[in-house]
Amino acid sequence: MRKVNSMQRLRVTPGSRAYDLHVGADLLPRLAELASGLRLGKRLGLISHPALLQPYAEVAAASLRRAGHEVSLLSVPEGEASKSLDEVARLSRALVRERLDRGSALIGLGGGVIGDLAGFVAAVLYRGVPFINVPTTLLAQVDSSVGGKTGVNIPEGKNLLGAFHQPALVVADVGTLRTLPDREFRSGMAEVVKHGMIADPELFRTLEAQAPQILARDPAVLEEIVARSCAIKARVVEGDEREAGRRAMLNFGHTVGHAIEAALGYGRVTHGEAVAHGMLVAAALSVRRGLCPDADAVRLRRLLEQYQLLGVPVPSPETLESYMVSDKKVRDGVLQFVLTHGVGSVSFAPISDPNELRVALQSV
């Protein structure tokens, strides 16, 4: 990241397409300026949620209209149910009727659902049009906005249909985080903690030292932690665009986290709360194997407590094990885990002993 005109700018260079990622406060009124080098077509589509149209989407659209674009605003209901093929078809037909063409671009403004859905529509409309991602939640800004993953759900599972479609531009306006509900904001912090654990001890220390400012949503501190998180994920994605190897380090805490979400039923706990407990299990496994100092596992627990990510109901070890056997990281019947060597370092290891895993699960 480098500071440019009161914001942070990162050049992301995965194999298929390079793009700029901007992080700062009050960037939505500058969207047209930030996108000026993309040679966008005259007609643009902007997809968002109804609740975001007035405070944010209209501001972004006004910026683009002042630059001479015609902007069609389309809204989708909030929630995972919108990530469906029916919604893809509805949006695609509406965009065609609005006379968007192959030179047009789509903008997705919202959280992870909008990014996944609008990105997928951009990937398939006219066999691919440019996509601008404007994430408005902390989780989307530090996680799903980087990497080019798009997708929708089918009855058989989440995100089973999708495409890798890198954005043409990402604009993360930390000002939008002011209106996030507290629990949703804290949930996003779990991914920031994860980035510190896997690759950045300095980020981890910032999260420890400046927790009061972060929880108060100080824009300067938010800009710093969002920018550092994006830079970490970008470095990982650049080396493994299509998730063939090293990108799996981003799954630290997610093996158990996904099992908690599935066992309790999606919506009972937030993604961040589930991943927080998953990180504790991974740390417990790492300490038992002699990979991680116990002091670092204690630091992790204390930090997660600071951001109020612990204390939610957790299923029994036996229940979690039954969900983990179908995890996508199981190979030849052996669960592959991301373990920690202490703050800032991780590695991959198979977990073949069920007793070892059960003891770690009991620790949370």
C-alpha positions as CSV (number, residue, x, y, z in Angstrom):
1,M,0.0,0.0,0.0
2,R,1.1,3.6,-0.5
3,K,-0.5,6.8,0.6
4,V,-2.0,8.9,-2.3
5,N,-4.1,12.0,-1.7
6,S,-5.3,11.1,1.8
7,M,-6.1,7.5,0.9
8,Q,-4.2,4.2,0.6
9,R,-3.7,2.7,-2.9
10,L,-2.6,-0.9,-3.7
11,R,-1.9,-2.4,-7.1
12,V,-3.1,-6.0,-7.1
13,T,-1.5,-8.1,-9.8
14,P,-3.0,-11.6,-10.0
15,G,-2.3,-13.6,-13.2
16,S,-5.4,-12.7,-15.2
17,R,-5.9,-9.0,-14.5
18,A,-4.2,-6.2,-12.5
19,Y,-6.3,-3.6,-10.8
20,D,-6.1,-0.8,-8.2
21,L,-7.6,-1.1,-4.7
22,H,-8.3,2.2,-2.9
23,V,-8.9,2.5,0.9
24,G,-9.9,5.7,2.6
25,A,-12.7,7.8,4.1
26,D,-15.4,9.5,1.9
27,L,-14.4,7.9,-1.4
28,L,-17.9,7.3,-2.7
29,P,-18.3,10.9,-4.0
30,R,-15.0,10.4,-5.8
31,L,-15.9,7.1,-7.5
32,A,-15.9,8.5,-11.1
33,E,-12.5,10.1,-10.5
34,L,-11.1,6.8,-9.2
35,A,-12.5,4.9,-12.1
36,S,-11.5,7.5,-14.7
37,G,-8.6,5.4,-16.1
38,L,-10.8,2.4,-16.9
39,R,-12.5,3.7,-20.1
40,L,-15.9,2.6,-19.0
41,G,-18.8,2.6,-21.4
42,K,-21.5,5.2,-21.2
43,R,-24.1,2.9,-19.6
44,L,-23.4,1.4,-16.3
45,G,-25.3,-0.9,-13.9
46,L,-25.1,-0.5,-10.1
47,I,-26.4,-3.3,-7.9
48,S,-27.1,-2.8,-4.2
49,H,-29.5,-3.5,-1.4
50,P,-32.6,-1.3,-0.9
51,A,-31.3,-0.1,2.5
52,L,-28.1,1.1,0.9
53,L,-29.6,3.0,-2.0
54,Q,-30.2,6.4,-0.3
55,P,-27.1,6.7,2.0
56,Y,-24.5,5.2,-0.4
57,A,-25.6,4.0,-3.8
58,E,-27.1,7.3,-4.8
59,V,-23.9,9.1,-3.9
60,A,-21.8,6.8,-6.0
61,A,-24.3,7.0,-8.9
62,A,-24.3,10.8,-8.7
63,S,-20.5,10.9,-9.0
64,L,-20.7,8.7,-12.2
65,R,-23.5,10.7,-13.7
66,R,-21.6,13.9,-13.2
67,A,-18.8,12.3,-15.3
68,G,-21.3,11.7,-18.2
69,H,-22.4,8.1,-17.5
70,E,-26.0,6.8,-17.5
71,V,-26.4,4.7,-14.4
72,S,-29.1,2.1,-13.9
73,L,-29.7,1.3,-10.2
74,L,-30.9,-2.2,-9.4
75,S,-31.6,-3.6,-5.9
76,V,-31.7,-7.1,-4.5
77,P,-33.1,-8.2,-1.1
78,E,-30.6,-8.6,1.7
79,G,-29.5,-12.1,2.7
80,E,-28.0,-15.3,1.3
81,A,-31.3,-16.1,-0.5
82,S,-30.4,-13.4,-3.1
83,K,-27.4,-15.4,-4.2
84,S,-29.4,-17.6,-6.6
85,L,-29.6,-18.4,-10.3
86,D,-33.1,-16.9,-10.3
87,E,-31.6,-13.5,-9.1
88,V,-28.8,-13.8,-11.7
89,A,-31.4,-14.2,-14.5
90,R,-33.6,-11.4,-13.2
91,L,-30.6,-9.0,-13.0
92,S,-29.2,-10.0,-16.3
93,R,-32.5,-9.5,-18.1
94,A,-33.0,-6.1,-16.4
95,L,-29.5,-5.0,-17.5
96,V,-30.1,-6.1,-21.1
97,R,-33.4,-4.2,-21.1
98,E,-31.5,-1.1,-19.8
99,R,-29.3,-1.4,-22.9
100,L,-26.1,-2.2,-21.2
101,D,-23.6,-3.6,-23.8
102,R,-20.2,-5.3,-23.9
103,G,-18.5,-2.0,-23.2
104,S,-20.6,-1.4,-20.1
105,A,-19.5,-2.2,-16.5
106,L,-21.2,-3.4,-13.4
107,I,-20.7,-1.9,-9.9
108,G,-21.5,-3.9,-6.8
109,L,-22.1,-1.8,-3.7
110,G,-22.7,-3.7,-0.5
111,G,-21.4,-6.6,1.6
112,G,-20.3,-10.0,0.6
113,V,-23.6,-11.1,-0.9
114,I,-23.6,-8.2,-3.3
115,G,-20.0,-8.7,-4.2
116,D,-20.5,-12.4,-4.9
117,L,-23.8,-11.9,-6.8
118,A,-22.9,-8.8,-8.9
119,G,-19.4,-10.2,-9.6
120,F,-21.0,-13.4,-10.9
121,V,-23.4,-11.5,-13.1
122,A,-20.5,-9.5,-14.5
123,A,-18.6,-12.7,-15.2
124,V,-21.4,-14.2,-17.3
125,L,-23.2,-11.2,-18.9
126,Y,-22.0,-11.0,-22.5
127,R,-19.4,-13.6,-21.4
128,G,-17.8,-11.0,-19.1
129,V,-18.0,-7.3,-18.5
130,P,-15.8,-5.1,-16.2
131,F,-16.7,-5.2,-12.5
132,I,-16.2,-2.5,-9.9
133,N,-16.4,-3.7,-6.3
134,V,-17.5,-1.2,-3.7
135,P,-17.6,-3.1,-0.4
136,T,-19.5,-1.5,2.4
137,T,-19.0,-4.0,5.3
138,L,-15.7,-4.6,7.2
139,L,-15.8,-8.3,6.3
140,A,-16.2,-7.6,2.6
141,Q,-13.5,-4.9,2.6
142,V,-10.8,-7.0,4.2
143,D,-11.8,-10.4,2.7
144,S,-14.1,-11.0,-0.2
145,S,-13.3,-7.8,-2.1
146,V,-9.8,-9.2,-2.9
147,G,-9.3,-12.4,-4.9
148,G,-11.8,-12.4,-7.7
149,K,-14.1,-15.1,-6.3
150,T,-17.8,-14.8,-7.3
151,G,-20.6,-17.2,-6.8
152,V,-24.2,-18.1,-6.1
153,N,-25.8,-20.8,-4.0
154,I,-27.9,-23.8,-5.1
155,P,-30.0,-26.1,-2.8
156,E,-27.1,-28.5,-2.6
157,G,-24.7,-26.0,-1.0
158,K,-23.3,-22.5,-0.8
159,N,-21.1,-21.0,-3.6
160,L,-21.2,-24.2,-5.6
161,L,-21.6,-22.2,-8.8
162,G,-19.2,-19.4,-9.5
163,A,-16.3,-18.0,-11.5
164,F,-13.0,-16.3,-10.9
165,H,-13.6,-12.8,-12.3
166,Q,-11.1,-10.2,-11.1
167,P,-12.5,-6.8,-10.6
168,A,-11.4,-3.8,-12.6
169,L,-11.3,-1.7,-9.5
170,V,-12.0,-1.9,-5.7
171,V,-13.0,1.1,-3.7
172,A,-13.2,0.5,0.1
173,D,-14.7,3.6,1.8
174,V,-14.2,3.1,5.5
175,G,-16.9,5.8,6.1
176,T,-19.5,3.2,5.3
177,L,-18.5,1.3,8.4
178,R,-20.0,4.0,10.6
179,T,-23.5,2.6,10.1
180,L,-22.7,-1.1,10.5
181,P,-24.4,-2.8,13.5
182,D,-21.9,-3.5,16.3
183,R,-22.1,-7.3,16.0
184,E,-21.5,-7.2,12.2
185,F,-18.6,-4.8,12.7
186,R,-17.0,-7.1,15.3
187,S,-17.6,-10.1,13.1
188,G,-15.5,-8.5,10.4
189,M,-12.7,-8.0,13.0
190,A,-12.2,-11.7,13.1
191,E,-10.8,-11.7,9.6
192,V,-8.5,-8.8,10.5
193,V,-7.2,-10.8,13.5
194,K,-6.7,-13.7,11.1
195,H,-4.6,-11.7,8.8
196,G,-2.4,-10.6,11.7
197,M,-2.0,-14.3,12.8
198,I,-1.1,-15.7,9.4
199,A,1.3,-13.0,8.1
200,D,1.6,-9.7,10.0
201,P,2.8,-9.4,13.7
202,E,2.8,-5.6,13.4
203,L,-0.9,-5.6,12.4
204,F,-1.6,-7.9,15.4
205,R,0.1,-5.5,17.7
206,T,-1.9,-2.6,16.3
207,L,-5.1,-4.6,17.0
208,E,-4.0,-5.1,20.6
209,A,-2.8,-1.5,21.2
210,Q,-5.6,0.4,19.5
211,A,-8.7,-1.8,20.2
212,P,-10.5,1.2,21.8
213,Q,-10.0,3.4,18.8
214,I,-11.0,0.6,16.4
215,L,-14.2,-0.2,18.3
216,A,-15.0,3.5,18.3
217,R,-14.5,3.3,14.5
218,D,-11.8,5.9,14.2
219,P,-11.5,6.4,10.4
220,A,-7.7,6.8,10.4
221,V,-7.1,3.6,12.3
222,L,-9.8,1.8,10.2
223,E,-8.0,2.9,7.1
224,E,-4.8,1.5,8.4
225,I,-6.1,-2.0,9.4
226,V,-8.2,-2.4,6.3
227,A,-5.3,-1.4,4.0
228,R,-2.9,-3.8,5.8
229,S,-5.4,-6.7,5.6
230,C,-6.0,-6.1,1.9
231,A,-2.3,-6.0,1.2
232,I,-1.9,-9.4,3.0
233,K,-4.6,-11.0,1.1
234,A,-3.4,-9.5,-2.2
235,R,0.1,-11.0,-1.7
236,V,-1.4,-14.4,-1.1
237,V,-3.8,-14.3,-4.0
238,E,-1.1,-13.0,-6.4
239,G,0.8,-16.2,-5.8
240,D,-2.2,-18.5,-6.1
241,E,-5.0,-16.9,-8.0
242,R,-7.2,-20.0,-8.4
243,E,-6.8,-21.5,-5.0
244,A,-4.4,-24.4,-6.0
245,G,-2.1,-24.2,-3.0
246,R,-0.8,-21.4,-0.8
247,R,-4.1,-19.5,-0.8
248,A,-5.3,-22.1,1.6
249,M,-3.5,-20.3,4.4
250,L,-6.4,-17.8,4.3
251,N,-8.5,-20.7,5.8
252,F,-6.9,-20.4,9.2
253,G,-9.8,-20.9,11.7
254,H,-12.3,-21.7,8.9
255,T,-12.3,-25.5,9.0
256,V,-13.9,-25.5,12.5
257,G,-15.6,-22.1,11.8
258,H,-17.6,-23.5,8.9
259,A,-18.5,-26.6,10.9
260,I,-19.9,-24.4,13.7
261,E,-22.0,-22.3,11.2
262,A,-23.4,-25.5,9.6
263,A,-24.1,-27.3,12.8
264,L,-25.9,-24.4,14.5
265,G,-27.7,-23.3,11.3
266,Y,-26.6,-20.3,9.3
267,G,-27.5,-17.1,11.1
268,R,-27.3,-18.3,14.7
269,V,-23.8,-17.1,15.0
270,T,-21.9,-14.7,12.7
271,H,-19.1,-15.9,10.4
272,G,-16.6,-14.0,12.5
273,E,-17.7,-15.5,15.8
274,A,-17.5,-19.0,14.3
275,V,-14.0,-18.3,12.8
276,A,-12.8,-16.9,16.1
277,H,-13.5,-20.2,17.8
278,G,-12.0,-22.0,14.9
279,M,-8.7,-20.0,15.3
280,L,-8.6,-21.0,19.0
281,V,-8.9,-24.7,18.0
282,A,-6.1,-24.3,15.5
283,A,-4.0,-22.6,18.1
284,A,-4.7,-25.3,20.6
285,L,-3.6,-28.0,18.1
286,S,-0.5,-26.0,17.3
287,V,0.5,-25.7,21.0
288,R,0.0,-29.4,21.5
289,R,2.3,-30.1,18.6
290,G,5.0,-27.8,19.9
291,L,4.6,-25.4,16.9
292,C,3.2,-22.4,18.7
293,P,4.3,-20.8,22.0
294,D,1.5,-21.0,24.6
295,A,1.9,-17.2,25.1
296,D,0.9,-16.5,21.6
297,A,-2.2,-18.7,21.9
298,V,-3.1,-16.7,25.1
299,R,-2.6,-13.4,23.1
300,L,-4.9,-14.6,20.4
301,R,-7.6,-15.5,23.0
302,R,-7.3,-12.2,24.8
303,L,-7.5,-10.3,21.5
304,L,-10.7,-12.1,20.4
305,E,-12.2,-11.4,23.8
306,Q,-11.4,-7.7,23.4
307,Y,-13.5,-7.7,20.2
308,Q,-16.2,-9.7,22.0
309,L,-16.0,-12.6,19.5
310,L,-16.1,-15.4,22.0
311,G,-18.8,-16.7,24.3
312,V,-21.4,-17.8,21.7
313,P,-22.8,-21.4,21.9
314,V,-20.5,-24.0,20.4
315,P,-21.7,-27.5,19.4
316,S,-20.1,-30.6,21.0
317,P,-16.8,-31.9,19.6
318,E,-18.6,-35.0,18.3
319,T,-21.1,-32.8,16.3
320,L,-18.3,-30.6,14.9
321,E,-16.3,-33.7,13.8
322,S,-19.3,-35.0,11.9
323,Y,-19.5,-31.8,9.9
324,M,-15.8,-31.6,9.3
325,V,-15.6,-34.9,7.6
326,S,-17.3,-33.4,4.5
327,D,-15.1,-30.3,4.5
328,K,-13.6,-29.4,1.2
329,K,-10.1,-29.6,2.8
330,V,-10.5,-33.4,3.5
331,R,-8.1,-35.3,1.2
332,D,-8.2,-39.1,1.1
333,G,-10.1,-39.1,4.3
334,V,-7.6,-36.9,6.2
335,L,-8.4,-33.4,7.3
336,Q,-5.9,-30.8,6.2
337,F,-5.5,-28.0,8.8
338,V,-3.8,-24.6,8.8
339,L,-1.7,-24.4,12.0
340,T,0.1,-21.5,13.5
341,H,3.8,-21.2,14.5
342,G,2.9,-18.1,16.6
343,V,1.7,-14.6,15.6
344,G,2.5,-14.0,12.0
345,S,3.3,-17.5,10.7
346,V,1.3,-20.6,9.6
347,S,1.8,-23.9,7.9
348,F,-0.3,-26.8,6.7
349,A,-0.6,-30.2,8.3
350,P,-2.8,-33.3,8.2
351,I,-4.9,-34.2,11.3
352,S,-5.4,-37.9,11.2
353,D,-5.8,-38.6,14.9
354,P,-9.4,-38.0,16.0
355,N,-8.4,-37.9,19.7
356,E,-5.9,-35.0,19.0
357,L,-8.6,-33.0,17.2
358,R,-11.2,-33.8,20.0
359,V,-9.0,-32.5,22.7
360,A,-8.5,-29.3,20.8
361,L,-12.2,-28.9,20.2
362,Q,-12.9,-29.4,23.9
363,S,-10.6,-26.5,24.7
364,V,-13.2,-24.0,23.3
